[in-house]
Amino acid sequence: MKIEKERRIVGEMIALYYKNNYHQTIDDNEEAKELINYVNHRLSVCPFKDKKKFCSHCSVHCYEESKRELIKKVMRYSGPRLLFTHPLLVIKHVIEK
Ligand code: SF4
């Protein structure tokens, strides 16, 4: 359940980042598609399963360096903006954090 929520919030962040910066959907942008597939794969093989914390608070950091840098950039941009487009999602996320 927690993994599904994280999948959803990260997906929204990636979609917002590429929409606002490249005027493209995830499906239209190779980098975005690669990133979301990578994130989903990492989540599906996460050793912590449903006991996991949010990836941004994980001590393992299983992401490869380039993907970690990219997702950080996406989160820095989309995190605050998501508050306006998906306020409930962000509030729940902050409470759980
Ligand atoms: S960063 Fe940590 S919590 Fe996130 S998928 Fe990797 S191991 Fe799991």
Boltz pocket constraint, residues with backbone or C-beta under 6 A from the ligand:
constraints:
  - pocket:
      binder: B
      contacts: [[A, 42], [A, 43], [A, 46], [A, 47], [A, 48], [A, 52], [A, 53], [A, 54], [A, 55], [A, 56], [A, 58], [A, 59], [A, 60], [A, 61], [A, 62], [A, 63]]
      max_distance: 6.0
